[in-house]
Amino acid sequence: MALEKVFTSSVDEVYNVGSGTGYSVTEMINQIAESIGKPITPTLSPRRPGDTAQLIASIAKIERDLGWKPERSLKEMIDSAWQAESKVS
């Protein structure tokens, strides 16, 4: 089990945890709007100097070392976050 190795290992490691899949800002906004049931009208702006065109965390190391793989879709993650936030508010 992945967590057992984390708790029993004496070696400090850094792991990226994510989906390993890139999503555009538009995809994120559309999914958030769907999950919360309200339209979102973003203000579009040009990319800022220094902004990367694409940023995707590699999850190869955590898959290799700990056997961890993402199990949830973007929709599931946003739905879960919204449900948690709704309980706090």
C-alpha positions in Angstrom: 0.0 0.0 0.0 1.3 3.4 -0.9 0.7 5.1 2.4 2.5 2.3 4.3 5.7 3.0 2.4 5.4 6.8 3.2 5.0 6.2 6.9 7.7 3.5 7.2 10.4 5.0 5.0 13.3 6.8 6.5 14.1 8.6 3.2 12.6 12.0 2.7 11.1 12.4 -0.8 9.0 14.9 -2.7 6.2 13.7 -4.8 3.9 15.5 -7.2 0.3 14.5 -6.6 -2.2 15.3 -9.3 -4.0 13.8 -12.2 -1.1 13.8 -14.6 -3.4 15.4 -17.1 -3.5 19.0 -18.1 -6.7 21.1 -18.1 -7.2 24.5 -19.6 -8.5 27.4 -17.6 -11.6 27.3 -19.7 -12.2 23.6 -18.9 -11.8 24.3 -15.2 -14.2 27.2 -15.3 -16.8 25.2 -17.3 -16.5 22.3 -14.8 -16.8 24.6 -11.8 -19.8 26.3 -13.2 -21.4 22.9 -13.9 -20.6 21.7 -10.4 -21.9 24.7 -8.5 -24.9 25.1 -10.8 -24.2 28.7 -11.6 -22.9 30.4 -14.7 -19.4 31.9 -14.5 -18.5 34.7 -16.9 -14.7 35.1 -16.7 -12.8 38.2 -17.7 -10.4 37.2 -20.4 -6.9 38.7 -20.4 -3.8 38.1 -22.4 -1.2 35.8 -20.9 1.1 37.6 -18.5 4.8 37.8 -19.2 6.4 34.6 -17.7 3.2 32.6 -17.7 3.8 29.1 -19.2 1.6 27.9 -22.0 1.2 24.6 -20.2 2.0 23.2 -16.8 1.4 19.6 -15.9 2.9 17.9 -12.9 4.6 14.7 -13.6 3.2 11.9 -11.4 5.7 9.3 -12.8 7.8 9.2 -9.6 4.8 8.6 -7.2 3.4 6.0 -9.5 6.8 4.2 -9.7 7.8 4.5 -6.0 4.5 4.2 -4.3 2.2 2.6 -6.9 -0.1 5.6 -6.5 -2.5 6.5 -9.3 -5.2 9.1 -9.5 -8.7 7.7 -9.1 -10.9 10.7 -9.6 -11.9 12.7 -12.7 -11.8 16.5 -12.8 -15.6 16.5 -12.3 -15.3 14.3 -9.2 -12.6 16.5 -7.7 -14.4 19.8 -8.3 -17.7 18.3 -7.1 -16.0 17.0 -3.9 -14.3 20.4 -3.3 -17.6 22.2 -3.8 -19.5 19.9 -1.4 -16.8 20.5 1.3 -16.8 24.2 0.7 -20.6 24.3 0.8 -20.6 22.7 4.3 -18.2 25.3 5.6 -20.1 28.3 4.3 
